[in-house]
Amino acid sequence: MNYNHQHYRARRAQLISEMRRQTGGGIAAIPTSPEAVRNADTHYPYRPDSHFYYLSGFPEPEAVAVLLAGHDEGDSKQILFCRDKNAEREIWDGFRYGPDAAREIFGFDEAYPIAELSAKLADWTCDRPALYTPLGLYPAWDDTITKTLNEVRNRVRTGVAAPEAVVDARTQLSAMRLVKDPHELKLIRRAAEISSGAHRRAMARARPGWHEYQVEAELTHEFLRLGAQAVAYPSIVASGPNACVLHYRENNRQMQGNDLLLIDAGCEFHGYASDITRTFPVGGKFSGPQKAVYELVLAAQLACIDVVKPGRAFHDYHHVAERVLAQGLIDLSLCQGSLDAVLESGAYKQFYMHRAGHWLGLDVHDVGLYRVHGESHRLEPGMVLTVEPGCYIRPGEKVPEEFWDLGVRIEDDVLVTAEGNENLTAGTPKTVAEVEAACER
């Protein structure tokens, strides 16, 4: 990946400006995530903390970004603490940047070994009006912050003061991350492109007699072949009745020719997630009931996307999904009564029980408020969200048997633009004709 640290310097400068505006300055200390043990002496693949990575782009563990916000721009500093270069450990574990290279490559004013953090953090926290840091996120980091504050308070007789405010920095960072900059959008677009190709591969290769995990392998193959570093979340490959389990994870059922296969899967590309769901017939052709339910969900999804635009409330498209799906369920005789009555009673929730989408970015369920002061958040250009209505029909006394065990969800990643919206995953087959053509073998 070609590296340009200016994106990260600009984000750090923005946080410094926000600190200066809120509290007249201060110090921010943002740690990355600790390494996690899988079992015995084996670790999970390392993934940096999203807030830390957003500010730094630095991929290694044992690192902290420290920002000093003075009264004016010239009195501020951006500082990184990270692991030292260590030739012996690099033989075993791989390359380390070390402070000198990290300072230059990632655009910090200063960089120090992580072993020096405690002493320097205490010194720099003295006489600062506020300390910004994530609270309650990592127990070891909470201990570090507590020790730092106590050390500063112990120096009060020398004439220094501890910060009057300790602020959870995630509030400011979450608001910043909600609107993506051009660099972020470039990475999200690539994640979406890779994932779209993986879904097309799954449609082309899945067939009766395969197990769900074989389809999952096809998805993972395409993610890694095209340069993604990982899945953005555990892939859902749910056939037949499993498609009615929203967070199905086992992926071990043998697929039948008359099944629908619901795949909810996306890759992570340089930290940024994609999130696509498609539902298609394992045998290549929709049956009559399958097609009816699929086209209902598709109509709801297209109607939702149509109202994603600047100035609209976030929850508007969720209400659209409910109305379209409720009316369709009435038309299919799965719900009885008028549209208003079905909506008021919540009868449709037997078949549609989740929201129609969420924010998307460094986290697949990305940070950012959905309501501000009790009001639905207004959409702005640069926000990225998913649009994913669904319909899940389990066997039931009043459910016609031809609809039993039909689960359909259709999900795209949508960017809010100044003119309206852009569907970042539009290249993934979605109409009945497109899906059946993609399944031809």
C-alpha positions as CSV (number, residue, x, y, z in Angstrom):
1,M,0.0,0.0,0.0
2,N,1.4,3.4,-1.0
3,Y,1.6,5.4,2.3
4,N,0.7,9.0,2.7
5,H,0.6,10.2,6.3
6,Q,-1.1,13.5,5.6
7,H,-4.6,12.0,6.1
8,Y,-3.6,10.9,9.6
9,R,-1.9,14.2,10.5
10,A,-5.0,16.0,9.4
11,R,-7.3,13.8,11.6
12,R,-4.9,14.3,14.6
13,A,-4.9,18.1,14.0
14,Q,-8.8,18.0,13.9
15,L,-8.9,16.3,17.3
16,I,-6.5,18.8,18.7
17,S,-8.6,21.6,17.5
18,E,-11.7,20.0,19.1
19,M,-9.9,19.7,22.4
20,R,-8.9,23.3,22.2
21,R,-12.4,24.4,21.5
22,Q,-13.9,22.3,24.3
23,T,-11.5,22.7,27.1
24,G,-9.0,25.2,26.0
25,G,-6.4,22.5,25.3
26,G,-5.2,19.4,27.1
27,I,-3.6,16.1,26.3
28,A,-5.0,13.1,24.5
29,A,-3.7,9.6,24.9
30,I,-5.1,7.0,22.5
31,P,-3.9,3.4,22.9
32,T,-4.1,0.6,20.3
33,S,-5.6,-2.7,21.2
34,P,-3.6,-5.4,23.1
35,E,-2.7,-8.7,21.5
36,A,-5.1,-11.5,22.4
37,V,-4.2,-15.1,23.2
38,R,-6.1,-17.7,21.3
39,N,-4.9,-20.6,23.2
40,A,-1.6,-21.7,24.9
41,D,1.1,-19.6,23.2
42,T,-0.9,-18.9,20.0
43,H,-2.3,-15.4,19.4
44,Y,-5.2,-14.3,17.3
45,P,-4.1,-12.4,14.2
46,Y,-3.4,-8.8,15.3
47,R,-5.8,-6.0,14.5
48,P,-5.2,-2.4,15.7
49,D,-7.8,-0.5,17.7
50,S,-10.0,1.3,15.2
51,H,-9.8,4.8,16.9
52,F,-6.0,4.5,17.2
53,Y,-5.7,3.3,13.6
54,Y,-7.9,6.1,12.4
55,L,-5.5,8.7,14.0
56,S,-2.3,7.0,13.2
57,G,-2.4,4.3,10.4
58,F,0.2,2.5,12.6
59,P,-0.4,-1.3,12.5
60,E,1.7,-2.6,15.3
61,P,0.7,-3.6,18.9
62,E,2.1,-1.9,22.0
63,A,1.6,1.6,20.7
64,V,0.0,4.9,22.0
65,A,-0.7,8.2,20.2
66,V,-0.3,11.2,22.4
67,L,-1.6,14.6,21.3
68,L,-0.6,17.8,23.1
69,A,-3.1,20.6,22.5
70,G,-1.8,24.0,23.5
71,H,-3.5,27.4,23.4
72,D,-2.7,27.8,19.7
73,E,-1.7,25.6,16.8
74,G,2.0,26.2,17.1
75,D,1.9,25.0,20.7
76,S,0.7,21.5,19.9
77,K,2.5,18.2,19.2
78,Q,1.6,14.8,17.7
79,I,3.6,12.0,19.4
80,L,3.8,8.3,19.0
81,F,5.1,5.6,21.4
82,C,5.9,2.2,19.9
83,R,8.1,-0.8,20.2
84,D,11.9,-0.4,19.7
85,K,13.6,-2.0,16.8
86,N,14.7,-5.5,17.9
87,A,16.6,-7.6,15.5
88,E,16.2,-10.8,17.4
89,R,12.4,-10.4,17.8
90,E,12.1,-9.5,14.1
91,I,13.6,-12.9,13.3
92,W,10.7,-14.6,15.1
93,D,7.8,-12.2,14.7
94,G,8.6,-10.0,11.7
95,F,9.4,-6.4,10.9
96,R,9.1,-3.6,13.4
97,Y,9.2,0.1,12.4
98,G,10.8,1.4,15.6
99,P,10.4,5.0,16.8
100,D,12.6,6.7,14.3
101,A,11.1,5.2,11.1
102,A,7.6,5.4,12.6
103,R,7.9,9.1,13.3
104,E,8.9,9.8,9.7
105,I,6.6,7.4,7.9
106,F,3.5,8.1,9.9
107,G,4.0,11.8,10.2
108,F,4.4,12.3,13.9
109,D,6.4,15.2,15.4
110,E,8.1,13.0,17.9
111,A,8.3,9.2,18.6
112,Y,9.6,7.3,21.7
113,P,10.0,3.7,22.8
114,I,6.9,2.4,24.5
115,A,8.9,1.8,27.7
116,E,9.2,5.6,28.2
117,L,5.4,6.1,28.1
118,S,4.7,6.2,31.8
119,A,7.3,8.8,32.8
120,K,6.6,11.1,29.8
121,L,2.8,10.8,30.1
122,A,2.9,11.9,33.7
123,D,5.2,14.9,32.9
124,W,3.0,16.0,30.0
125,T,-0.3,15.7,31.9
126,C,0.8,18.2,34.5
127,D,-1.1,21.5,34.3
128,R,-3.2,20.4,31.4
129,P,-6.9,21.4,31.7
130,A,-8.2,18.0,30.4
131,L,-7.1,14.5,29.6
132,Y,-8.8,12.8,26.7
133,T,-8.6,9.0,26.5
134,P,-10.9,6.0,26.0
135,L,-12.4,5.0,29.3
136,G,-13.4,1.5,30.3
137,L,-12.2,0.0,27.0
138,Y,-9.0,-1.9,28.0
139,P,-8.5,-2.7,31.7
140,A,-4.7,-2.4,31.5
141,W,-5.0,1.0,29.9
142,D,-7.4,2.1,32.6
143,D,-4.7,1.2,35.1
144,T,-2.1,3.2,33.2
145,I,-4.4,6.3,33.2
146,T,-5.2,5.9,36.9
147,K,-1.5,5.6,37.8
148,T,-0.7,8.7,35.6
149,L,-3.3,10.8,37.3
150,N,-2.3,9.7,40.8
151,E,1.4,10.5,39.9
152,V,0.4,14.0,38.8
153,R,-1.7,14.5,41.9
154,N,1.2,13.5,44.1
155,R,3.2,16.4,42.6
156,V,0.7,19.0,43.7
157,R,3.1,20.3,46.4
158,T,5.6,21.1,43.7
159,G,3.1,23.6,42.2
160,V,1.5,21.5,39.4
161,A,-2.2,20.6,39.0
162,A,-3.9,17.6,37.6
163,P,-6.4,17.9,34.8
164,E,-9.8,19.1,36.0
165,A,-11.6,17.0,33.4
166,V,-11.0,13.4,32.2
167,V,-12.9,13.1,28.9
168,D,-13.8,9.9,27.1
169,A,-12.1,10.6,23.7
170,R,-14.4,8.2,21.9
171,T,-17.2,10.8,21.8
172,Q,-15.1,13.2,19.7
173,L,-13.5,10.4,17.6
174,S,-16.8,8.7,16.9
175,A,-18.3,12.0,15.6
176,M,-15.2,12.5,13.4
177,R,-15.3,8.9,12.0
178,L,-18.9,9.2,11.0
179,V,-18.1,11.3,7.9
180,K,-15.5,9.7,5.8
181,D,-12.7,11.6,4.0
182,P,-11.5,10.8,0.5
183,H,-8.8,8.4,1.7
184,E,-11.3,6.4,3.7
185,L,-13.7,6.2,0.8
186,K,-11.0,4.9,-1.5
187,L,-10.4,2.0,0.9
188,I,-14.1,1.3,1.4
189,R,-14.6,1.3,-2.3
190,R,-11.9,-1.3,-2.7
191,A,-13.3,-3.4,0.1
192,A,-16.7,-3.3,-1.6
193,E,-15.3,-4.2,-5.0
194,I,-13.5,-7.2,-3.6
195,S,-16.5,-8.4,-1.6
196,S,-18.8,-8.0,-4.7
197,G,-16.5,-10.3,-6.6
198,A,-16.5,-12.8,-3.8
199,H,-20.3,-12.9,-3.9
200,R,-20.3,-13.4,-7.7
201,R,-17.9,-16.3,-7.3
202,A,-20.1,-17.9,-4.7
203,M,-23.2,-17.6,-7.0
204,A,-21.3,-19.2,-9.8
205,R,-19.8,-22.1,-7.8
206,A,-22.4,-23.1,-5.2
207,R,-24.4,-26.2,-6.1
208,P,-26.6,-28.8,-4.6
209,G,-24.7,-31.3,-2.4
210,W,-22.1,-28.8,-1.3
211,H,-21.8,-27.9,2.3
212,E,-22.1,-24.3,3.4
213,Y,-18.5,-24.2,4.5
214,Q,-17.4,-25.0,0.9
215,V,-19.1,-21.8,-0.2
216,E,-17.5,-20.0,2.7
217,A,-14.1,-21.2,1.4
218,E,-14.9,-19.7,-2.0
219,L,-15.6,-16.3,-0.4
220,T,-12.4,-16.4,1.7
221,H,-10.4,-17.4,-1.4
222,E,-11.6,-14.4,-3.3
223,F,-11.1,-12.0,-0.4
224,L,-7.5,-13.0,0.1
225,R,-6.7,-13.4,-3.7
226,L,-7.7,-9.8,-4.3
227,G,-5.7,-8.3,-1.5
228,A,-8.0,-8.1,1.5
229,Q,-6.4,-8.8,4.8
230,A,-9.2,-10.5,6.6
231,V,-13.0,-11.0,6.8
232,A,-14.7,-8.0,8.3
233,Y,-16.9,-10.3,10.4
234,P,-17.5,-14.1,10.5
235,S,-19.2,-15.0,7.2
236,I,-22.9,-16.1,7.3
237,V,-23.5,-18.9,4.7
238,A,-27.1,-20.0,5.6
239,S,-29.1,-22.4,3.4
240,G,-32.7,-23.4,3.8
241,P,-34.0,-23.0,7.3
242,N,-30.6,-21.6,8.5
243,A,-31.4,-18.4,6.5
244,C,-34.0,-17.6,9.1
245,V,-31.3,-17.4,11.8
246,L,-30.1,-13.8,11.7
247,H,-26.6,-14.4,13.0
248,Y,-26.1,-18.0,11.8
249,R,-22.5,-19.1,12.1
250,E,-22.1,-22.9,11.9
251,N,-21.9,-23.0,8.1
252,N,-22.0,-26.8,8.1
253,R,-25.3,-27.9,6.5
254,Q,-25.4,-29.8,3.2
255,M,-27.3,-27.7,0.7
256,Q,-30.3,-29.0,-1.3
257,G,-31.4,-28.1,-4.8
258,N,-34.6,-26.4,-3.6
259,D,-32.8,-24.3,-1.0
260,L,-32.3,-20.6,-0.9
261,L,-28.8,-19.7,0.2
262,L,-28.3,-16.4,2.2
263,I,-24.8,-15.1,2.3
264,D,-23.9,-12.2,4.5
265,A,-20.1,-11.7,4.0
266,G,-17.6,-8.9,3.5
267,C,-13.9,-8.4,3.6
268,E,-11.7,-5.9,5.5
269,F,-9.3,-3.9,3.3
270,H,-6.6,-1.9,5.2
271,G,-8.9,-1.7,8.2
272,Y,-12.1,-0.8,6.4
273,A,-15.1,-3.1,6.2
274,S,-17.5,-4.0,3.5
275,D,-20.9,-5.7,4.3
276,I,-22.9,-7.4,1.5
277,T,-25.8,-9.8,1.7
278,R,-27.3,-11.7,-1.2
279,T,-29.8,-14.5,-1.4
280,F,-29.9,-16.9,-4.3
281,P,-31.3,-20.3,-5.3
282,V,-28.9,-23.2,-4.9
283,G,-30.4,-24.9,-7.8
284,G,-30.1,-21.8,-10.0
285,K,-33.8,-20.9,-10.4
286,F,-36.3,-19.4,-7.9
287,S,-39.5,-21.3,-7.2
288,G,-42.7,-19.3,-7.3
289,P,-42.9,-18.6,-3.5
290,Q,-39.1,-17.9,-3.3
291,K,-39.4,-15.4,-6.1
292,A,-42.4,-13.7,-4.5
293,V,-40.6,-13.2,-1.2
294,Y,-37.4,-12.2,-2.9
295,E,-39.1,-9.6,-5.0
296,L,-40.8,-8.2,-1.9
297,V,-37.5,-7.8,-0.1
298,L,-35.9,-6.3,-3.3
299,A,-38.7,-3.8,-3.6
300,A,-38.2,-2.7,0.0
301,Q,-34.5,-2.4,-0.4
302,L,-34.7,-0.3,-3.5
303,A,-37.3,2.0,-1.8
304,C,-35.0,2.3,1.1
305,I,-32.0,3.3,-1.0
306,D,-34.1,5.9,-2.8
307,V,-34.6,7.9,0.4
308,V,-30.9,7.9,1.5
309,K,-29.8,11.5,0.8
310,P,-28.5,14.5,2.6
311,G,-30.8,16.1,5.1
312,R,-33.0,13.0,5.5
313,A,-33.2,11.4,9.0
314,F,-31.3,8.2,9.5
315,H,-34.4,6.4,10.5
316,D,-36.4,7.4,7.5
317,Y,-35.3,4.4,5.4
318,H,-36.1,2.1,8.2
319,H,-39.7,3.3,8.3
320,V,-39.8,2.8,4.5
321,A,-38.6,-0.8,4.9
322,E,-41.4,-1.5,7.4
323,R,-44.1,-0.1,5.3
324,V,-43.1,-1.9,2.1
325,L,-42.5,-5.2,3.8
326,A,-45.7,-5.0,5.8
327,Q,-47.8,-4.3,2.7
328,G,-46.1,-7.1,0.9
329,L,-46.8,-9.5,3.8
330,I,-50.5,-8.6,3.6
331,D,-50.5,-9.2,-0.1
332,L,-49.0,-12.7,0.5
333,S,-51.6,-13.4,3.2
334,L,-48.9,-13.7,5.8
335,C,-50.3,-10.8,7.7
336,Q,-54.0,-9.8,8.0
337,G,-55.6,-6.4,8.2
338,S,-54.9,-2.9,6.9
339,L,-51.4,-1.6,6.5
340,D,-51.8,0.8,9.4
341,A,-53.2,-1.9,11.6
342,V,-50.3,-4.3,10.8
343,L,-47.8,-1.6,11.5
344,E,-49.4,-0.5,14.7
345,S,-49.7,-4.0,16.1
346,G,-46.2,-5.0,15.0
347,A,-47.6,-8.2,13.4
348,Y,-45.0,-7.8,10.6
349,K,-42.2,-8.4,13.1
350,Q,-42.9,-12.1,13.0
351,F,-41.2,-12.0,9.6
352,Y,-39.0,-8.8,9.9
353,M,-37.5,-8.0,13.3
354,H,-34.3,-5.9,12.7
355,R,-33.4,-2.5,11.5
356,A,-32.7,-1.8,7.9
357,G,-29.1,-0.9,8.3
358,H,-26.2,0.7,10.2
359,W,-23.1,2.9,9.8
360,L,-20.1,1.3,8.1
361,G,-16.4,2.1,8.2
362,L,-13.4,0.8,10.2
363,D,-15.9,-1.3,12.1
364,V,-18.6,-3.2,10.3
365,H,-21.1,-1.8,12.8
366,D,-19.3,1.5,12.8
367,V,-19.3,4.2,15.5
368,G,-21.5,7.2,15.5
369,L,-24.8,8.3,17.1
370,Y,-28.1,7.3,15.5
371,R,-29.9,9.9,17.6
372,V,-28.7,13.3,18.6
373,H,-30.6,15.0,21.5
374,G,-33.4,12.5,20.9
375,E,-33.8,13.3,17.2
376,S,-32.8,10.9,14.4
377,H,-29.3,11.8,13.0
378,R,-29.5,13.8,9.8
379,L,-27.6,12.2,6.9
380,E,-24.6,14.2,5.5
381,P,-22.3,13.7,2.4
382,G,-19.5,11.3,3.3
383,M,-21.5,9.0,5.6
384,V,-21.6,5.3,4.6
385,L,-24.3,3.0,5.7
386,T,-25.8,-0.4,4.9
387,V,-29.3,-0.9,3.5
388,E,-30.5,-4.5,4.4
389,P,-34.2,-5.2,4.8
390,G,-35.1,-8.9,5.0
391,C,-37.9,-11.4,5.4
392,Y,-37.7,-14.6,7.5
393,I,-40.5,-17.1,7.4
394,R,-40.4,-19.9,9.9
395,P,-43.0,-22.7,10.0
396,G,-46.1,-21.8,11.8
397,E,-49.7,-22.7,12.3
398,K,-51.0,-19.7,10.2
399,V,-48.1,-19.7,7.7
400,P,-48.8,-21.4,4.3
401,E,-46.4,-24.4,3.9
402,E,-45.0,-23.2,0.6
403,F,-43.3,-20.3,2.5
404,W,-41.8,-22.3,5.3
405,D,-38.1,-21.8,5.9
406,L,-37.7,-19.0,3.4
407,G,-35.1,-16.4,4.5
408,V,-34.2,-13.5,2.3
409,R,-32.0,-10.5,3.0
410,I,-30.5,-8.1,0.4
411,E,-27.8,-5.7,1.6
412,D,-25.7,-3.0,-0.1
413,D,-23.2,-0.5,1.1
414,V,-24.4,3.1,0.3
415,L,-22.5,6.4,0.4
416,V,-24.4,9.6,1.0
417,T,-23.3,12.1,-1.6
418,A,-24.1,15.8,-2.1
419,E,-26.5,14.8,-4.9
420,G,-28.1,11.8,-3.2
421,N,-26.3,8.5,-2.8
422,E,-24.0,6.0,-4.5
423,N,-24.4,2.3,-4.1
424,L,-20.9,1.1,-3.6
425,T,-21.8,-2.6,-4.1
426,A,-24.1,-2.1,-7.1
427,G,-21.9,-4.5,-9.1
428,T,-23.3,-7.5,-7.1
429,P,-26.1,-9.3,-8.9
430,K,-29.4,-8.4,-7.4
431,T,-32.5,-8.6,-9.6
432,V,-34.0,-12.0,-10.2
433,A,-32.7,-12.1,-13.7
434,E,-29.2,-11.1,-12.7
435,V,-29.1,-13.6,-9.8
436,E,-30.3,-16.5,-11.9
437,A,-27.8,-15.6,-14.7
438,A,-25.0,-15.4,-12.1
439,C,-26.0,-18.9,-10.9
440,E,-25.8,-20.5,-14.4
441,R,-23.3,-23.3,-14.6
